[in-house]
Amino acid sequence: MTATTDGSGGPVRARAAADSETASAPAPAGRPGERTAGDERTGSARRAVNRAVDHLLARQDAEGWWKGDLETNVTMDAEDLLLRQFLGIGDRAVTEASARFIRGRQRADGTWATFYGGPGELSATVEAYVALRLAGDLPGDPHMARAAAWVREQGGIAATRVFTRIWLALFGWWRWEDLPVVPPELIFLPKWFPLNIYDFGCWARQTIVPLTVVSARRPVRPAPFALDELHTDPLLPNPPRPLAPANSWEGFFQRADRALHRYHRVAPRRVRESAIAAASRWIVERQENDGCWGGIQPPAVYSLIALHLLGYDLGHPVMRAGIESLDRFAIWEKTETGAPVRMIEACQSPVWDTCLATVALADAGLAPDHPALVRAADWMLGEEIVRPGDWAVRRPGLAPGGWAFEFHNDNYPDIDDTAEVVLALRRVAHPDPARVDAAVARAGRWTLGMQSRDGGWGAFDADNTSPFPNRLPFCDFGEVIDPPSADVTAHVLEMLAYEGRAHTPRARRAVDWLLAHQEPGGAWFGRWGVNYVYGTGSVVPALVAAGIPAAHPALRRAVDWLRSVQNPDGGWGEDLRSYDHGAWAGQGSSTPSQTAWALLALLAAGERDSESAERGVRWLVEAQRDDGGWDEPYFTGTGFPWDFSINYHLYRQVFPLTALGRYVHGEPPVGGVPRAGTPRAVAVTARKGS
């Protein structure tokens, strides 16, 4: 289906606008009638834009939203099977379909990676192996034997992350006594006390609270098989390791954990049961209308386990809704032979995808009153969150108003989505502008109120910067705090600029924060996207929108860095390993989304006609499929830097369209005024002159 079949004439109108704009612009230098390379390049970019617009419009849901698949790694699928085994709700068809997906992600050396093209990862390999054992694969099968041998070479189960060993402890494959303790009494710590639950980022908080119940109850289900083949020495599965020095933070927390193990044995029953009851209330109160917790898979699975241990049977409405919500995270497809394959999404991203798609289509020239954009705006307006959530613990007097990432997540709206939704809504000519203005006003007040003390913005909470949570022996699964980041701060600053607030004190503090956090080489760190290309592609357009001139030294350093890391083929790419090893910064195979991010920065910095921008545009045009989309197997999204990576399947569509749209039409106007020197400004000037 193409977008013209609904009778709206949207793409035709968009193309007509683009054609008239080009026609009214001054002709490029050259002999009369001569077509320059710039003409050809712009023409091919415009054709690519038209194809991409049709492709994206065809993917819109009838309700107005877009959602691409959110691909992570096989631990999501393995843990889903382990949960079903623990609850006794295993289904053979589900198990076999999940096993096909897991087998299909195994590398030739027997391992599983956490991102496309990445190295084998121990915890993911162990969890995938156990899941396949549940599906009936045998240790002697060649693919299983290769995996087990590699696991032993890496130190066996004892060397895996804490979360992996918790799953194994549920079935007696690991001893609870050999795991860090997370006491439920944590729920009683006041918010000013170090290591209270609100010192953790929201994703960690939602996971840790149910795990305190699991850690206290220490359940063990009968293991359906042994896992001796995954130990370096089955007779000594957890070899003793020396403690770190007592005067180090690591040593301090190791000794504190030993004390908590002793406390677990003597904890006063009334205190312990009161803490567990408080934790269970906290969990139930935060279940969303769709049955999930926080819109993400890990808190949901641990919440279901915790509540089940507290006597909630599978027919209880809370349990039933929770299990059903996880079923909705499953994507079913078929192999070439027709066999079903099942992949579990760690999360779903409709709000994020919809606002990005709206911006892309608008910047590509789609009429602002196009029915697709109006439907998208209507849906986004209906998703606004107008009640307090956990963020109010740190900002108790702040009125709510914002958007979350998922379909249902009222407890945790996030600042990044809120900023991008506002930018999207302002690109739509909505038939009820007063409704839009009211929502944007609420979002603006809430976002400003969530600014951290240092002038930046985190994703979900303000001032979530305690140095202690990441030091806990338990917290080895990724980032567990939510400090301000360059990409979120940039998106907020860009939103403030488009709302005419670029010169307010809060916006200027954000500018100062961003300038102070530029890397020595000229890039910015990307917290929620990979990595320095994403950070730089977010910050440069925001600073320019806020009035920082393109000649500013910080922007020149950013442009120079982008030029220095451009691939010979003209595109840009960056591997996830840049989070762990600086030598990978800006290094990797070219991808559509990362090439687009680099182009967005170059275009904003006035580099439209530079060789680097021209080569990047050419790469995007040549990489486009005939149907208007792009392919991108590489992971360019970030959950936890290095530890948890994401392939947003819509990134490959929306960001190239945004970049090519701005290349053809120019930068979107700030406050309704086109930026000087852009094709949009030239066209407007030419029309006024005529």
N, C-alpha and C positions, 0 to 999 in steps of 0.2 A: 504494500500500500504506500502511495506517496501522499504528500501533504495536500496536493491539489484535489484529491478525490472527495474532500468534504465540502467542496464548493466555496470555501472561504477565500480562495485566491491569494492566500498568504504569501507563498513563495514568489508568485508573479508580482505582487506588490513590492516585495522586498527587492526583487531583481530590477523592477522598474525604477525604484528609488536609487539603487546603486548605479544604474545606467545613466539616469539624469544627473546624478552627482558627478559622475565621471565626465559626462559631456560638457558640464558647465565649468569644469576645472580648466585652467590654462593648459594649452598643449605643451608637451615637453620640448626642449630644445632639439633642433635637427632640421633637415631639409623638409620642405612642405610635402606632406603625404608620407613621410618616412616613419615607419613603426620602429620605435626604439626597443632595446632589451627591457627597459622598465615597463613599457606597454605590455609586452608579452608576459612578463612576470606578473604584473597586476591582473592581466586577463586570466591567466591560468589560476591565480589565487582566487579570483572571483568565481570561476567555475567550480573550484574545489569548495568554496563556501556554499554555493548553491546546492551542490550534492550533499554536503554535510548537514545543511539545514533540513533538507528533505529527509535524510536518514534519521536525524534526531526527532523531528516532528512525528515520524512514524512510530517512534518508541514511546510516546507519551501515553500514559494510562488515561482512560476515559474520565477519571476523577480529576485529572490535572497534574498528577505527579509523575516523576521519572524515578526509576531505581535500577541501577546496575548491580550485577552480582558483586558480592564482597568476598573475595577469595583470600584465605590466610594459609594455614598449613594443616597437616593431618592430625595434629593433636586435638583439634576440635572434633573430628570424626571419631578418633579413638576414645576420647573422653565421653562422647555421647553413647558409644557402645558400652563402656564401663559403667556409666550411670544406669543404663537399662539392665545390665547384669546385676548391679547392686540392688535396684528396686524390684527385680524379678519381673520386668516387663519386656524382656527381649523378644524380638520378632525376627523370624528367620529371613523373611524377605528384606527387612531393613538391614540386618546384619550382612547378608550377602551383597547387597547393593553398596553398602558402605565399604565392605572389604574390597570390592572391585575398584572403588575410587582410591583407596589407600594403596593397593598394589600398583595402580597406574602411576602413582607419584614416587615409587621407589627408584632410586638411582642405580646405575649399573654396579656400583661397589657394594650394594646391599643396604645403603643408608637412606634416610629421608632428610631433606633440607627444610628450612623454614621459609625459603623464598626461591623463586625460579632462578636456576643457575648458581645457587649458593652451595656452600660446602655441606657435607653431612653434619647433622646435629644430634648429639647423644640423646637428649631427653625425647625429642621427637621420634627418634629411631626406636627407643625402648617402648614408647606408648603405641606406636604403629605396630610393632612386633606383637605386643600383648593383644592388641585388637584383632590381629590376624589369627592369633592362637584361639581367641574366642570364636572366630569364624570357622575354625576347623583346620587351618594350615598347621602343618607339623614341623617340629624342629629340624627334621631331616630333609625337608624340602629345600632345594638349592637356594631359593631366594631367602628363606628363613635362616639357613645355615650361614650365608654370607653376612646377614644382618647381625646375628648373634656373635660371630667371630669379631666383627668390627666393634660391637659394644664391649666385649671383653678387652680388646686392645685399648679402648678409651678409659678403662677403669671400672667397667661394669655398672650395675645399678647404683652402687655406692657413690658414683661420680655424677649422677643425674641431679636435676634441680629438685627443690623441696616439693613442688607440686606433683611431680611425677611420683615421688616416693610416697606422698599422701595417698594417691590413687592405688598404689600397690599395697599400702598398709590396710586399705579397706578390705582386702582379700587375704591378708596374712602373708603377702609376699615381701613385706618389710615390717620391721617392728616399730610400733608407735613410740617406744622408748628411745628410738634412734632418730626421732624427728624433733625439730625445734617446737617448743611449747608456745601456744597462743591462748592464754587463759581467757575465759569469758568475762572475768572481772574487769577486763579492759573497757567494757561498756560503761563502767561506773566512773572512769576517769573524767574529771571536769575538762572543759574545752581549753582551759589555760594550762593544763598539766601536760608535760612532754609525753608524746606517744599516745595521746587520746585519739579516738577513732577519726576525729576531724583533722588530725595532722596528716592523714593519708589522703591521697587523691581519691576522687569519688569511685573510680573503678576498683581501686585496692580496698577501700572502705567497704564497698558492697560485697566483696569477696571475703574479707577478713572476718567480718562479724559472723556470718554463718560458719566459717571454719573454726571460730572459737568454740562453738557448740560441738562440732565434729571432734576437735582436739580434746575436749573434755570427756566426751562419751567413748571415744576410741573403739568404734565398732569393727568387727572382723566377720566378713561373710566367708563361707567355705570356698576355698580356691578350687576351681575346676581342673587345675593342672599345676605342676611345679614350674619354676623359672630358673632352675639351677644353671641352665646354659647361659644365663645373662650375668652370672657372677664370675669374678676372676678366681675366687675360691669359694665354692658352695659351703664349705665348712666354716668359713670366716667371711660372711657376706659384707660386713661393715668393718673393715680394718681400722684399728685405732689410729687417730691422727693427733699430732701434738697441738696444744692450744697456742694461739697467738700470744705475744707478750701481754702481760696484764696491764701495762701502761698504754696500750693501743686501744682504739675504739673497738676493733674486731675482738680483741682479747676480753675487753670489758663485757661486751654483749654475749660472748661465748660463756663466760662465767655466770652472767645473769641468767642465761638459759638453763644452766645446770641448777641454779637456785629455783627456777620455776618448775623444773622437773621434781625437785624435792617438795615444793609447795603443792604440786598436783597430788602427791600422795597423802598430804595432811590437810588439804583445803577444807575449811569448815563447811559442812554440808549445807547449812542454811544459806551461807553466803554464796556458795557455788550454785545452788539451785535458783536463788534469787537472780544471780547474774545470767544464768541460762534463760530464765523466764523473760528478763529484760531484753536479751538478745533476740529471742523468738518474736517478741512484740515488735521490735525494731524491724525485723525481717518482714513480717506480715504487713506492717504499715507501709512498707515501700514497694509492695507488689503493684505493678502497673495494671491498668484496666485490661490489657491483653494477656495478663498472666505472667509476664516476664518481670525481671528485675533490672532496672537501668537500661533496658533495651539491648543487653549484651549477654552472651552465652555463659561465661564463667560464673558470675554471681548467681545466675539462675540454677545451674547444676548444683552448686554447693548449698544454695538455699533449700532446694528440694531434698537433698540428703539430710541437712540439719533438721528440717521440719519432720521428715519421716522418722528420724531418730527420736523425736519428741512426741511421737504418737499420732501424727497426722497420717491417716490411711490414704491409700491411692484414690479413693473415691471422694475425699474431702475436696470442697470447691477450690481451695487454695492449691492443693496438689494437682488436681485435674487441670486447672487453668495453666499452671506452670508447665506441665508436660505438654499440653497442647501448644503452648507458645514456642517451645523448643521444636516441635514438629514443623511449625511454620518457618523455622530457620533452615529447613532442608530444601535443597535444590535437586530435583530429580531430572536426570538426562539419560540418554542411551548411548551405549558404545556402538561401534560400526556394525557389530553383530546383532544389535538390538537388545542386548542385555542391559537392564537398568543399573544406573550408577547414582549414588546419593552423596552429595557434598553438603556439609554443615557450614553455614555462615556464622561467624563469630558475632556478627551484628548486622543490622540493615540500615541503609543510608538514604532513605527517600527525601528527607528535608534537605540534606546537603546536596544530593544529586539534583533536586528540583531547582534550588536557587542557582546552582552553577549552570544548569541547562538554560534557565531563563536569562541569565547574564550573557551566555554564549549566543543565544538566538537574537537577543536585542542588539548586541554589539556586531552581529553579522548582518544587520540591516533589516531584520523582521520588523514590521510595523508595530509600534508599541500597543496598539489596540487590537492586535491579532488575536483571534479567539483562543489560540493555544496559550498565549502569554496571559490572557485574562483568566483562563481556567487555572493556570499554574498559580497565579496570584491569589485567586479565591481559595485554592487548597492550602497554600501557605498561611493565609490569614486564619483559616480554620484550625491550623496547628499551633497557633500562638499559645503560650503557657502563661496563665495569669494568676497562678497561685504560688505561694512560697514553696521552696524545696530545701534540700540540705544546705545550699549556699547561704541561706538566711542565718545559719549558725554564726557565721562571721560577719554578716551584714543584716542584723535583725531589723533595722528600721527601713530597709530598702524595699520599695514597692516592686512587685514582680512585673515581668514583661520581656519575653524572649522566646527563643525556639531551641528545641533539642535536635538531635541528629536523626532520630529514629521515628517510627510511627507513633510509639507510645513511650514517653520517658519524662513525665511531668516533674519528677523529683530532681532531674539533672539537665535543665536547659544549659546550653553552652554558648560561650561568648563568640566563638568563631562562627557558628551557624547563624547566630543572631545578627552579626555584622554583615554576613553575606546575604542573608534574607532581606535585610534593609536595602542593600545595594540592588538586589533583584527587583524588589517591589517598586523602587523608584524608577526602574526602566519600563514599567508597565503603565499604560494609560487606562487605569481602572475606572469603571463606571461609577464607583462610589469612592471618590478621592478622600472624603472625610474619614471613611473607615480606615484607609491606608494611613492617613496622617496620624490618626489616634494610635494605631498599632506601632508606627514608627516612633512616635513620641514616647510611648511606654518603653519600647526597646532601647531608645537612646538614654533615658533616665536610668534604666537598669544597668546598661553596659557601663555608663560612666561611674555608677556606684560600685561596680565590680573591679575598678582599677586598683591594682596593688600599690603599696606604699612607694615602691621604687619607680612608678610611672608606667610600668608595663602591664600586660594582661595575660593571665593564665587561661586555660580553656574552660574550667568549671567552677573554680573557687578563687577567692581573693586571698592573697598572702599565704598560699599553701606552700610554704618554703622551709619547713622544719628540716634540719639536717639529720635528724635521728632515724626516721623510718627506713631509709635506704640502707642503714647500717645493721638492721636486725638480721640475724641468721635466717629467719623465715623468709625474708624478702629478697630472694635471689631470682625472681621471675621477671624482672623488668622494672621500669620506672614506677615508683609508688607515690611520688608527690607531683604537684601540678604548679610549678613555678611559671612566671611570665616567660613567654617565648616570642621570638622575632616574628614568626608568621602570624600568630594570633594578634599580637600588638599591631602589626602592619595592617591586617584586615580591619581592625577597629579604627585605626587612623584613617584609612581610606574611606570608611563609612562616614566618619566625622567630617572629612573634607567634602564629601558629596552632599552632606547635610549643612554645609556652610559654617562648620565649626572648626575649621583648620587652625584658626588663630586664637582659640580659647586656651586658657592655661592648661587644662588637662591634655589637649591635643599637643601643645608644645612640649609638655613633659614626655609624651609618647615619642615625639620626634627626637628629643634628647636621648631617651632610652635606646632607640634604634641606632642612632649614630654612635652611642657608646658601646654597643654590642656588635659592631661590625668586626668581622675577623680580620687579622692582620693582612691576609691576602686579598681582601676586598669583598668577600662573600658574607652571607649571613647563614647561621645554622638553621636548619629546617626541622622543627620538632615534630610536626605532624605530616610531613612529606619528605621524600628523599631528594636530597638532604640540603646541601648547600645550594644546589640549583633551585630547589623549591623555596628555600628561605630568601634567596636573592630575587627570585621571580615574584615573591610576595612583597618584599620591602621596597624595591625601587619604584614600582608604580604608586605605592602609598606615599612615599616621600615626595614624589613629583606632584601628586594630587594635593599634598599639603603645602605646596608652594616652594619646596626646595628646588633651586634651579638645576637644570641638567648639567651645568658646568661645575657644580659643587664637587670638591675633591672626593667625597665619599662615593658619589655616583660615578665619577670617572674611574675610581678604583674598582667598583663593581663591574662596570663595562669592560675594563681591561681583564678582569678575572674571567668573565664569561667568554671573551674572545680567546683567552689562553687555554680554556678547557673544551672548546668546540672540537668535535670530532672531524677527521678528514672528510667524512661523507657529508658534512654540513649540519648534522644534527647534534643534539646534546644527550648525554646519559650519565647516570651516576649509580653505582652499585651500593647496596645496603652496607657493604663493608666500610664505607666512608665513616659510619658511626663509630667503628671500632679502630680503624687505622686511617690516619690522616692522609696517607699517600693515595687513598682512593677518592679523595675529594674531587668531585666533578669528573670522575673517571668511570666509564661504563659504556655499554652499547647504546646507540641512539634509540630513544623512545619517543613516541608522539607527545606524551604529556610533558616530559622534561624538556623536549625541544620547544614546546609551546611556552613553558615557564620562562625559559631563557629569552625567547622572543618578546614576551610581555615586558620583561625588564628593558630590553634593548629599545623597543618601540617607545616606551614611556620616557626613556632617557634621550630621545631625539635621534635614535640611530636607524631610523627606518630605511634610509638609503645606503647604509653601510654594507660592506661586503659580507660581514657576519650575518646580518639580518637577511640579506638576500639569499645567502646559502641556506639559512635555516628555513626560510619560506619554501625554497625549492625542495628541500628534503621533505617537508610536510606534504607538499603537493604530490611529489612522486611516490610517497609512501601510502597515499590514500588508496583505499580499495575502490573498485568500480561502483559499489553500492553507497559510497559516501562516507563509510566508516574507516577506522584504522585498527590494526592489530597491535596488541601490546601484551606479550606474555610476562614481561618483567614487572616486578613489584615496585611501585613508586609511591605507595602510601605507607605511613608509619603509625603503629599503635604504640609500642615502646621502642625507642631507638635501639636498633640491632636485635633486640630480643623478640619483637613481634612485628611482623611486616605484613602489609596489605596490598593486594591488587584490586583497586577499585575499577571495575570493568567499564564504568562510564567516563573515567578520567580520559581515556584514549579518544573519546568523542567530544567532550565539552571543551577541554583546554585547547586542542588544535583549532577548533572552530572559533573560540574567542580570539586566539592570536591572529588567525588569518582574517577574521572579521575586522580587527583593529588595524591590520596591515592595509586592508582595502579601504576601510571607511575612516580610519583615524581613531585617536583615543576618544573614549566617551567624554562628553562635556562635564566639567565640574561646575555645579550650580547652573547648568543650562547653557554655559558658554563654551564653545569648542576651543581646544587648546591651540595656540598659535602655531602655524607651520604644519599642522596635520592635514591630510586630505579632506577631512570633514570641514576644517576651518577654511581651506582654500575654496572648497565648493560653495560654502555659505557666502564667502566674500565675493565670489564670482557672480552668484545669483543676485546679491545685493547690487553689484555694479551694473548688472543688466537691467 
